[in-house]
Amino acid sequence: MEKYSKYRDKGSGIAPFLPVPTDPSGIYLPFHTFLFAVRIPLLLTVSLTYFLLISWLPVGSLVKKAGLWTLLGIPGIWWVDLQIDGVRRGSLASQQSRLPFPGSIIASSFTSPIDCLYLAAIFDPIFTASYPNTRSVQRISLGHAMLRALFPPQSKPPPNAKLVDLATLIRDNPDSSIVVLPECTTTNGRGILPFSPSLLSAPQGTTIFPISLRYTPADITTPVPGAYLSFLWSLCSKPTHCIRVRIAESVPMASNERRPQTPKPKSSYETNFFDDFDGGMANGGSDSDSDGLTSGERKVLNKIGEALARLGRVKRVGLSVKDKDEFVALWRRRQKIA
């Protein structure tokens, strides 16, 4: 894979966009083929029934969650290993405050369509799409959120996208939690990408829960867009899959108010070098960098990013959505040549 060395993080050597290969079936190929042939019709039938009918009906959340758990059960996602920071096993019932609640934000890792399916089955949240250079988010459906894990990365919102900030979304939906996927695109689960600033549009005092989801085996991650058949084969041909869910301690959203900028003095015989120097500092030279984030805002994003990296036992990487766009273009050229 040296030809993709450009898309390895320079500090850690991690390649977050390379697909995780599926282990060869070997002598179990007939059994895996049988599972795939049995599960695919069931999965497609239940998926179409849920997304085209049940999700639009005015039925209770219990019915919808039953449909979602059926979708998880058909491909053999039976075991969920759930751990919460600071909570001992068996004492979760007395620690409900450590779980996402209505009005809070879930900052989730993004590696597979299963991420959003699981979060919907547990928390019944509102899903959003984030973009690298804007604090606004786009409200999307569960189906759209799952499909984004199989689609090419988007560095800009679609022209017809309706963007809102998280403060507005929380105010208009006080009975739901909000899912934000701050990496903006999927990885193979081996690294955490730089975050979109969308989390910073949450109002002061909002509780943010970093949640990491990892899979065993890990070949149901979808870092390369368009891998529909390989994803379905990996998902439906194995007897079971395990989801490893880790929830960090909540991160309160600090004040995101920016310091008012003091205009630089106009050039005249009354100004000199030191006036310009002071003006540059007043413009935020000591409080913000070229990315437009204040030190407090950057601290919030770093804390959430470090929490996701720790929970997933991975490292944060410097590769961005733009790097993934370039990687996907190179990957497709190589696949055509092969």
Secondary structure in CASP SS format (residue, H / E / C, confidence):
PFRMAT SS
TARGET T0000
AUTHOR 0000-0000-0000
METHOD secondary structure of the structure
MODEL  1
M C 1.00
E H 1.00
K H 1.00
Y H 1.00
S H 1.00
K H 1.00
Y H 1.00
R C 1.00
D C 1.00
K C 1.00
G C 1.00
S C 1.00
G C 1.00
I C 1.00
A C 1.00
P C 1.00
F C 1.00
L C 1.00
P C 1.00
V C 1.00
P C 1.00
T C 1.00
D C 1.00
P C 1.00
S C 1.00
G H 1.00
I H 1.00
Y H 1.00
L H 1.00
P H 1.00
F H 1.00
H H 1.00
T H 1.00
F H 1.00
L H 1.00
F H 1.00
A H 1.00
V H 1.00
R H 1.00
I H 1.00
P H 1.00
L H 1.00
L H 1.00
L H 1.00
T H 1.00
V H 1.00
S H 1.00
L H 1.00
T H 1.00
Y H 1.00
F H 1.00
L H 1.00
L C 1.00
I H 1.00
S H 1.00
W H 1.00
L C 1.00
P C 1.00
V C 1.00
G C 1.00
S H 1.00
L H 1.00
V H 1.00
K H 1.00
K H 1.00
A H 1.00
G H 1.00
L H 1.00
W H 1.00
T H 1.00
L H 1.00
L H 1.00
G H 1.00
I C 1.00
P C 1.00
G C 1.00
I E 1.00
W E 1.00
W E 1.00
V E 1.00
D E 1.00
L E 1.00
Q E 1.00
I E 1.00
D C 1.00
G C 1.00
V C 1.00
R C 1.00
R C 1.00
G C 1.00
S C 1.00
L H 1.00
A H 1.00
S H 1.00
Q C 1.00
Q H 1.00
S H 1.00
R H 1.00
L C 1.00
P C 1.00
F C 1.00
P C 1.00
G C 1.00
S C 1.00
I E 1.00
I E 1.00
A E 1.00
S E 1.00
S C 1.00
F C 1.00
T C 1.00
S C 1.00
P H 1.00
I H 1.00
D H 1.00
C H 1.00
L H 1.00
Y H 1.00
L H 1.00
A H 1.00
A H 1.00
I H 1.00
F H 1.00
D C 1.00
P C 1.00
I E 1.00
F E 1.00
T E 1.00
A E 1.00
S C 1.00
Y C 1.00
P C 1.00
N C 1.00
T C 1.00
R C 1.00
S C 1.00
V E 1.00
Q E 1.00
R E 1.00
I E 1.00
S C 1.00
L H 1.00
G H 1.00
H H 1.00
A H 1.00
M H 1.00
L H 1.00
R H 1.00
A C 1.00
L C 1.00
F C 1.00
P C 1.00
P C 1.00
Q C 1.00
S C 1.00
K C 1.00
P C 1.00
P C 1.00
P C 1.00
N C 1.00
A C 1.00
K C 1.00
L E 1.00
V E 1.00
D C 1.00
L H 1.00
A H 1.00
T H 1.00
L H 1.00
I H 1.00
R H 1.00
D H 1.00
N C 1.00
P C 1.00
D C 1.00
S C 1.00
S C 1.00
I E 1.00
V E 1.00
V E 1.00
L C 1.00
P C 1.00
E C 1.00
C C 1.00
T C 1.00
T C 1.00
T C 1.00
N C 1.00
G C 1.00
R C 1.00
G E 1.00
I E 1.00
L C 1.00
P C 1.00
F C 1.00
S C 1.00
P H 1.00
S H 1.00
L H 1.00
L H 1.00
S H 1.00
A C 1.00
P C 1.00
Q C 1.00
G C 1.00
T C 1.00
T E 1.00
I E 1.00
F E 1.00
P E 1.00
I E 1.00
S E 1.00
L E 1.00
R E 1.00
Y E 1.00
T E 1.00
P C 1.00
A H 1.00
D H 1.00
I H 1.00
T C 1.00
T C 1.00
P C 1.00
V C 1.00
P C 1.00
G C 1.00
A C 1.00
Y H 1.00
L H 1.00
S H 1.00
F H 1.00
L H 1.00
W H 1.00
S H 1.00
L H 1.00
C H 1.00
S C 1.00
K C 1.00
P C 1.00
T C 1.00
H E 1.00
C E 1.00
I E 1.00
R E 1.00
V E 1.00
R E 1.00
I E 1.00
A C 1.00
E C 1.00
S C 1.00
V E 1.00
P E 1.00
M C 1.00
A C 1.00
S C 1.00
N C 1.00
E C 1.00
R C 1.00
R C 1.00
P C 1.00
Q C 1.00
T C 1.00
P C 1.00
K C 1.00
P C 1.00
K C 1.00
S C 1.00
S C 1.00
Y C 1.00
E C 1.00
T C 1.00
N C 1.00
F H 1.00
F H 1.00
D H 1.00
D H 1.00
F H 1.00
D H 1.00
G H 1.00
G H 1.00
M H 1.00
A H 1.00
N H 1.00
G H 1.00
G H 1.00
S C 1.00
D C 1.00
S E 1.00
D C 1.00
S C 1.00
D C 1.00
G C 1.00
L C 1.00
T E 1.00
S H 1.00
G H 1.00
E H 1.00
R H 1.00
K H 1.00
V H 1.00
L H 1.00
N H 1.00
K H 1.00
I H 1.00
G H 1.00
E H 1.00
A H 1.00
L H 1.00
A H 1.00
R H 1.00
L H 1.00
G H 1.00
R C 1.00
V C 1.00
K E 1.00
R E 1.00
V C 1.00
G C 1.00
L C 1.00
S C 1.00
V H 1.00
K H 1.00
D H 1.00
K H 1.00
D H 1.00
E H 1.00
F H 1.00
V H 1.00
A H 1.00
L H 1.00
W H 1.00
R H 1.00
R H 1.00
R H 1.00
Q H 1.00
K H 1.00
I H 1.00
A C 1.00
END
